[in-house]
Amino acid sequence: MSTTVLITGGTRGVGKALVDLYLRHGFEVIATGASSTSVEQAKVNCPDVQWYCCDLTQRQEVSNLVQQIGTLPLKLVIHNAGVQQSRDFFQPKRELLSIEDETAINFTSVITLTKKLFSNIEQQSGTWVFVTSGLGIAPKQSSPVYCANKAGLRAFCKSLNGQVKRHASRVKVCEAILPLVDTDMTRGRGTGKISATQAAQEIYDGVNKAKPEIQVGKVRLLMRARALFPNFIENIMLKL
Ligand SMILES: NC(=O)c1ccc[n+]([C@@H]2O[C@H](COP(=O)([O-])OP(=O)(O)OC[C@H]3O[C@@H](n4cnc5c(N)ncnc54)[C@H](OP(=O)(O)O)[C@@H]3O)[C@@H](O)[C@H]2O)c1
């Protein structure tokens, strides 16, 4: 039985905490980063990991990653890499990321990788983990593409789970919904963040319990409050 886990975006933040955690638990870890600088640094810090440089905006690099993994059986794929670009359609500023690139990283490349690595997981009755956000449930106004990407990923995850059930497959599908986590993505904004280590631990525990939906930290509260007062919660979030 394979004990190999593939973690995208393992160089920093939640992904790095997941890499450390799975290594500690004796897994074989394959991880990716986007830039050669971050991947070279990660190789020095974490030499026991098989590192690949894969910019998810580049179709060729996604294909190369799939080719390098080949037929290797995978116990777990954690689609963790993600980016968030602020955008105001009424006050356009120079944006670091185009709409297409943001969507490629957060959404389309995830679906492509899922399709191309499907048999690697299926042969092991393995688990797909999709890292989404509370913002995919109650969006804020300031990052509209990111919120839409995460909502789309949540829908994809649910459809995939439906197919798993219809085919009575032993593959598992899990959505890990994160609250604000203290990483580079949220540097300089937001309060009450949890650490990347806590987020990773809750994902790890939820996967072990085969939960289809892992509500991390304050997401549990968000879900309960939204069930009781849907409009109120959405209006609060839309002010952000
Ligand atoms: N932080 C939060 O509050 C929060 C809340 C909800 C959900 N999330 C989700 O949690 C996940 C991890 O977020 P994080 O906060 O840990 O982010 P982070 O600290 O900013 O790290 C982002 C990771 O994604 C990789 N990445 C960036 N651009 C990429 C690209 N073009 N191609 C491939 N990989 C790329 C980075 O690689 P390099 O190091 O090479 O750039 C890095 O490993 C994301 O899916 C995010 O949407 C985060």
Ligand as a Chemical Component Dictionary entry (heavy atoms), coordinates in Angstrom:
data_LIG
# 
_chem_comp.id                   LIG 
_chem_comp.type                 NON-POLYMER 
_chem_comp.pdbx_formal_charge   0 
_chem_comp.three_letter_code    LIG 
# 
loop_
_chem_comp_atom.comp_id 
_chem_comp_atom.atom_id 
_chem_comp_atom.alt_atom_id 
_chem_comp_atom.type_symbol 
_chem_comp_atom.charge 
_chem_comp_atom.model_Cartn_x 
_chem_comp_atom.model_Cartn_y 
_chem_comp_atom.model_Cartn_z 
_chem_comp_atom.pdbx_ordinal 
LIG N1  N1  N 0  -4.115 32.043 4.267   1  
LIG C1  C1  C 0  -5.433 32.059 4.422   2  
LIG O1  O1  O 0  -5.989 32.829 5.223   3  
LIG C2  C2  C 0  -6.304 31.123 3.625   4  
LIG C3  C3  C 0  -7.678 31.118 3.904   5  
LIG C4  C4  C 0  -8.500 30.260 3.207   6  
LIG C5  C5  C 0  -7.955 29.409 2.261   7  
LIG N2  N2  N 1  -6.618 29.446 1.996   8  
LIG C6  C6  C 0  -6.110 28.552 0.979   9  
LIG O2  O2  O 0  -5.067 27.755 1.528   10 
LIG C7  C7  C 0  -4.136 27.404 0.508   11 
LIG C8  C8  C 0  -2.737 27.761 0.968   12 
LIG O3  O3  O 0  -2.682 29.169 1.152   13 
LIG P1  P1  P 0  -1.482 29.872 1.950   14 
LIG O4  O4  O 0  -2.097 30.952 2.745   15 
LIG O5  O5  O -1 -0.646 28.848 2.637   16 
LIG O6  O6  O 0  -0.672 30.541 0.747   17 
LIG P2  P2  P 0  0.843  31.073 0.669   18 
LIG O7  O7  O 0  1.495  31.068 1.997   19 
LIG O8  O8  O 0  0.770  32.360 -0.079  20 
LIG O9  O9  O 0  1.571  29.951 -0.240  21 
LIG C9  C9  C 0  1.137  29.759 -1.552  22 
LIG C10 C10 C 0  1.741  28.505 -2.132  23 
LIG O10 O10 O 0  1.199  28.355 -3.458  24 
LIG C11 C11 C 0  2.284  28.312 -4.383  25 
LIG N3  N3  N 0  1.955  29.030 -5.622  26 
LIG C12 C12 C 0  1.767  30.357 -5.798  27 
LIG N4  N4  N 0  1.626  30.637 -7.105  28 
LIG C13 C13 C 0  1.730  29.458 -7.764  29 
LIG C14 C14 C 0  1.718  29.084 -9.126  30 
LIG N5  N5  N 0  1.631  29.991 -10.116 31 
LIG N6  N6  N 0  1.863  27.788 -9.444  32 
LIG C15 C15 C 0  2.037  26.850 -8.467  33 
LIG N7  N7  N 0  2.076  27.125 -7.168  34 
LIG C16 C16 C 0  1.933  28.430 -6.817  35 
LIG C17 C17 C 0  3.460  29.014 -3.689  36 
LIG O11 O11 O 0  4.687  28.585 -4.289  37 
LIG P3  P3  P 0  5.998  29.582 -4.295  38 
LIG O12 O12 O 0  6.532  29.561 -2.898  39 
LIG O13 O13 O 0  6.925  28.961 -5.273  40 
LIG O14 O14 O 0  5.516  30.913 -4.709  41 
LIG C18 C18 C 0  3.251  28.560 -2.260  42 
LIG O15 O15 O 0  3.785  27.281 -2.068  43 
LIG C19 C19 C 0  -4.584 28.155 -0.750  44 
LIG O16 O16 O 0  -5.348 27.316 -1.566  45 
LIG C20 C20 C 0  -5.464 29.262 -0.195  46 
LIG O17 O17 O 0  -6.415 29.714 -1.129  47 
LIG C21 C21 C 0  -5.788 30.268 2.667   48 
# 
loop_
_chem_comp_bond.comp_id 
_chem_comp_bond.atom_id_1 
_chem_comp_bond.atom_id_2 
_chem_comp_bond.value_order 
_chem_comp_bond.pdbx_ordinal 
LIG N1  C1  SING 1  
LIG C1  O1  DOUB 2  
LIG C1  C2  SING 3  
LIG C2  C3  SING 4  
LIG C2  C21 DOUB 5  
LIG C3  C4  DOUB 6  
LIG C4  C5  SING 7  
LIG C5  N2  DOUB 8  
LIG N2  C6  SING 9  
LIG N2  C21 SING 10 
LIG C6  O2  SING 11 
LIG C6  C20 SING 12 
LIG O2  C7  SING 13 
LIG C7  C8  SING 14 
LIG C7  C19 SING 15 
LIG C8  O3  SING 16 
LIG O3  P1  SING 17 
LIG P1  O4  DOUB 18 
LIG P1  O5  SING 19 
LIG P1  O6  SING 20 
LIG O6  P2  SING 21 
LIG P2  O7  DOUB 22 
LIG P2  O8  SING 23 
LIG P2  O9  SING 24 
LIG O9  C9  SING 25 
LIG C9  C10 SING 26 
LIG C10 O10 SING 27 
LIG C10 C18 SING 28 
LIG O10 C11 SING 29 
LIG C11 N3  SING 30 
LIG C11 C17 SING 31 
LIG N3  C12 SING 32 
LIG N3  C16 SING 33 
LIG C12 N4  DOUB 34 
LIG N4  C13 SING 35 
LIG C13 C14 SING 36 
LIG C13 C16 DOUB 37 
LIG C14 N5  SING 38 
LIG C14 N6  DOUB 39 
LIG N6  C15 SING 40 
LIG C15 N7  DOUB 41 
LIG N7  C16 SING 42 
LIG C17 O11 SING 43 
LIG C17 C18 SING 44 
LIG O11 P3  SING 45 
LIG P3  O12 DOUB 46 
LIG P3  O13 SING 47 
LIG P3  O14 SING 48 
LIG C18 O15 SING 49 
LIG C19 O16 SING 50 
LIG C19 C20 SING 51 
LIG C20 O17 SING 52 
# 
